């Protein structure tokens, strides 16, 4: 930044400061949050429900967390199948998109429908992905999603039916774009080998991700099942999460689904949303470097205290992966993923690392409770980074896995808003500046 721009910017911030007390004075819901931390209602949905507390006589009461997809507990959805015999993400997509559990024939037909949409447009790989490598994978995916607009014969058809059709294409194609763009990125910038494995229409999305990313195309059943579970747990999280809300806000203007997805991806890139698992991974690497895998509880407690006292990690005072905007006593997604993570850790001979994470989680929750008197829990980001690392995925891909899972939720909320709301989302903002008279140039 030039000295001049820095000067006028610093001057402008002193002249235009908004005092924090004005939020309370005008009853402005900063961050669309109520003062007790609960979210401001901004819409209605029948897609998913996130339960982390209840209200009794106007008071917030902490509860065990539950996540529902179309009224079905995600924990029950996962328990109700044999993980060794089938993958669940495609079934979760059907449930979220259409509102009911498919029978066997419907599920098989839906899986074939998704698989039939895997292939990218003719010459797309060569012309768009291999020819334009990019360092940041989230920005690259935004670029590619917008490019798919140009391959669509009716890209601006925003009818619910057309949105569903285009949305299914995005759900099916984004995993392939992610894998190919990553292989291109590490070849161009890191001098790694370039290999492109064709998508396999007999594979699930989770299986395809692993076989496209690995040079030998091999993976174990446990690896594919755990990745599939990650996608299921990320598939939706209510209408209020930032990326879904971004998608719905944009959709309400009447813009195309490709623009909505690009906006949602940009939202998910942020470290306060989809990028949180990267912050956890960095934090835990530093913890292990400091005290080792054989650390005692006392050593871990001291590290946690140092983090909270802004003496360790990034001096933010935040224990990444601990706490959530909605969940209080527990995050059901984290509980499920923790068990999957342990199973994978046993296969990968990394159980000691998992056990350190687990002890760190319990000790951090206890320390925050002792200091602040509030109930917090580990969230899904606490274990997802460790899972991805054990799957051999680069940190570049962590948030991209979130996108692949959440894409179905974006499609479903986009359609629901079109069908049952139809109004442009346009909240108000209170002007708190003073009125000024215009001053002619010669008198300034």
N, C-alpha and C positions, 0 to 999 in steps of 0.2 A: 504494500500500500504506500502511495506517495505521502510525503509530509503534509501536503495540502489537504488531501482527503482525510488523513488521520486527524488533522486539526479540526476540520469542519465536523467530522463525526464526533469527536470528543466534546465539541461545543454543543452539538445537537443533543447529545445524551444528557447534558446538564440542564439544558433548557426544556426538555420534553419528558423528564422523569415522571413515572406514575408511582405514587406512594402505595405501598402494599395495603395500608389501612383502607384505601378507597374500595377495595374489593368487598370488605365487610360493610362499609358505609352504604354502598349501593346494592348490597345483596347479590353481588356477581359471583357466580359459581366458577371460581378459578379452576381451570383444567376440567371443567364440567364435573366437578366433585362437590358434594355437600361438605359441610364443616366436619361431620363425623367420619368422613372418608368414603361414604357410599356414593355411588354414581348417580348423576342426574338422569332421569328418564328422558330419552330423546326419540324413542320409537317403540314399536311393537313387533314381536317376532314369534314364530312358532317353530323356528329351526333348532335353536339350542338354548339351554339355560345353564347359567353358572351360579352355583349356590355356595356362598362362603359365610353367610350370616343371615340372621332373621331379625325382624323388627317386632318388638313387643311393647305396646304402649308408647310408641315413638322412639324407643331405645334400641340401639343396635346390640344384638346378642351374637357372640361368636359361636360358630357351629362347625362340625366336620364338613369338609368340602364335598360337593357332588357336581358332576358335569353330566348333562343330559343332551343326547342328540335326538331330536323329535320326540321327546318325552321318555326315551329309553336311557336308563343309566349306562354310561359308558363302561363302568366296571362290570355291569351285568352283561353288556354286549360282548365284552372280551371274555368273560368267564364262560359264556354260553357256547363256546366253540372249542374244538381241539386244535391248538396252535400248530400241531405237527401235520395236520391234514389239509389246512387251507389258510390262505392269507385273507386279511380282513379289510384292508384299505378300500378295495373296490366295493365291498359290501357297505362300508361306512359311507362311501360316496353316494350309493343308491339311496340309503336311508336319509341322508342329509338333503339330497336333491329332490326326492319324491315323497318323503314323509312317512314311509312305512318300510318294514322289513321285507325284502324280496323272498319269494319262494325259490326253490332250487333252479327251476327253469328260467325264472326272471333273472336271477343272479348270473347264470351262465350266459344268457343272451346279452346282459349288460356288459359283462367282462369281454365278450367278443366284440361288442360295439366299441368299447374303449380301445381294445387292441387294434381294431381296424383303423383307428385314427392316429396311431403312433407315428406313422411315417411323416416326415417333413415334406414340404412342397418340392417339386423337381428342381434340382440344382441349388436348393436353399443352403445346404451344408457348405458347398464349395464357394458360392457367391457371397453368403452372408456371415457365416461363422468362421471358416478357415481364413477368409480374406480380411477379417477385421478383429484381430485379437484385442482384448482389453484387460487391464490390470484388475479392475474391480468387477467382480462377478455379478454383483447385484445391479450395478449400472448397465452391465452388458445384457443382463436378462431384460431390463426395462427396454433397452434398445431393440432387442429381438422381438419382444412382444409387440411393440409398436410396428416393427417391420412386417409382422404377420398381417397387419391391417391391409397392407398393399397387395397381399396375395388373396384377399377375400373379395369375392365378386360383389357382395352387398355388405360392406363393412359397417355402414351406418344404419343398418336395419336393427333397431333396438326393441323390437317386439319381444315379449317374453319367450316365444317359441324360438326366435332367431338367437336370442341371448343364450338360451339353453344349448342350442346347436353349436354356437361358437365357443361357449364355455366348456363343453365336452372336448372340443378340439384342443383348447388350452390345457385342460387337465391332462390330456393324453400326450401332448407334444412338449410341454415345459420340461419334464424329466430328461428327454433326449437333448433338448437345447442346452440344458445345464451341463450334462455330461460332456457333450461335444465341445462346448465353449470352454470348459475347464481343461480338457485335454489340449486344446489349441493354446490356451493361456500358458500352461506350464511348458509347452514346447517352445513357444515364441520367447517368453520372458525368462524361463529357467533352464532352457536347453535340454528339456526332458524329451524322451521319445514320443513321437506322435503316432498314435494308433487310434483308429476309428472302428469300433465294433458295431455292426448293424443291430438294430433293435430286434428283439425276438418276440413275435406275436403270441408265442406259447407261454411267455413269462408274465408274471404280475409286474406292476410298476416297481415294487421294491426289488424284485429279482433283476429286472432290467437295469436299474441304477447300478447295482453291484457288478453285473457282467459288462456293462459299458465302460465302467471306470477302471477295471482291472485288466492288466495286460493278458493274463491267462484266462480271463472270463469266469473263473471259478469262485464259488462261495459255499458256505455251509448252510444247512437248513436253519440253524440257530441265528446266523448272521442275517439272513433274509427275513426271518420272523421278527427279530428285534427291530430292524429298520422299518418293516411293515407296521409294527406297533407304534413307532415314532410318528409315522405318517397319520395313523388313526388318531393319536392323541393330539396332533396339531390340526386336525381337519377343520375344526370350528371352535369358537369360544365366545359365543354370544354376539349380539349386534353392536356392542359398545367398545370392543377392542379397537385400537387405533387404526390398523390397516383395513379392517372390515368397514369401519365407520368412514374412512377415507373413500373406499370403493363406493359405498352407498351415497355419500355426499356428492361424489362426482356423477354417479349414475342418475341422481335426481335432477341433474341439469339437462339430461337427454343426450349425453355424449355416448360414444361407443364403448364397448366392453374392453377393447384393447387399451384405451386411455385409462379406464378405471383400474385395470390390472397394473398398468405402469405406475399409477399413483399409489396403489396399495403396496407394490413392491418397494417403492421409495420410502413409504412409511415403515415397512417392516425392516428396512436396512438400519434404522436407528438403534443405538445401543440401549435405549430405554424400552424397546419393543423386541423385535426379532433378533437383534444383535446381542441380546443379553447373555446367550450361552457362550459367546466369545469372551465376554468379561469374566464369566465364571471360570472358564478354562485358564485364562491368564492368571487369575487370582490363585487358583489351586496349584498351578505350576510353581508359583512363587512360594506358596506355603510348603510344598514338598521340598523345594530347593532349600528352604530355611531349616526345616525340622526333620525331614526325611520320612520315609514310609513307616518307620518304627517309632514315630513320635509318641510320647506319653500323652495322656489326657491333659496333664498340666501344661505341657508344651503347646498343645493345640489351643487351650484356653488362653494362654498368653498371646498367641498370634491373633486370635479373635479379638481380644481386648485392644491390641495394637491397631488392628484394622478399624475398630469402632472409635478409637482415640485419634484417628487420622495420622498414625505413625507408620503404617505399613500399606503395601500395595500402592494404590493411586492417591492416597491421602484424602479420599472422598468421605470416609467414615461409613461407607456402605459395605455390608457383607453381601456380595453378589450371589444370587441364587437363593437367598433367604428373604422371605416376605413377598406379598402379592397384593395387588390393588383390591381384590375381592376375597380371596381365600384367607381364612384366619387360622383355624386349628389344623387344617390339612389341605393339600392340593391333591385331588384324586389322581391326576395325571402323573404327578411325581411319585406317588405311592406305587402305581402300576409300573412306571418306567424303572424305578429303583429295583424291583424284583427282576425285571428283564435285564437290567444292567448287571446284576449279580450273576445271573445265568451266563451271560456273555463273558464276564470276568473270569468265571471258572474255566470256560473253554479256552480263553486266551491266556490263562495262567497269570492273571492280574488281580486276583482276589484281594491281595493285601492293599492294593490301591483303592479298590472299591470300599474296603472296610475303613480306610482312613477317611474317605469322603463321608461315609455314613456316621462315623464318630464326630467329624467336624460339623455335620448337619445338626446332630443332637446337641452338641455343646454350644453352637452358635445360637440356636433357638433358646436355650436356657439362659445364656448370657444376656440376650436382648430382653427376655422376659424380666430378668432381675434388674436390669438397668431402667427399662422404660415402662414396665408393668403392662405390656401388651402381648397378645398372642400373635406369633408369626409362625410361618411354616416354610419348609423348603418348597420352591416352585419347580416346574418341569425343567427349567434351564439349568438347574443345579446338576442334574445327571445327564442331560442330553449331549453336552459336549464330550463327556467321558465316553458315552456310548459311541458317538461318531468317531472319536479317536481310536477306540478299540476296533471299529470297523475299517480303520485305515483311511478314513476320509480326511482330506486337508481342511484346515480351518476356513479356507476360502469357501467351502461347501456347507458349513454348518447352517448358516441362515438360509441358504438355498434349499435345504431339506425342509425347513419351515415353510418356505414358499410352496413347495410341491404339495405338502400336506394341506395347507390353508387355502389353496386355490379352489377347492370344492366349496368351502364356506363362502368365499367371495362370490362365486357364481350363484349359489343359493340365495344369499342376501340381496344380490343385485336383482334377481328375478322377483323375489318376494316384495321388494320395495316398489318395483314397477307395477306389480299386480294389485297391491293393496294400499299404497300410499299415493304415489304419483305426484306429490308436491315437491317443489324444489326446497332443499334444506337451506334455510337462510336465517340463522339466529341473529339476534341484535348485539351490538357492542355499544356500551355507554361512552359518550364523549366526555372527557374530564379536563380538557384543555380550556384555556381562556379564549374569549373572542378578541380579535385584534383588528385594528384599522389598517387598511392598505397604505403603505408608504411609498411614494414615488421614488424612483431611482435617485434623483438628484438630492433627495432629503435623507437617504439612508446613511 
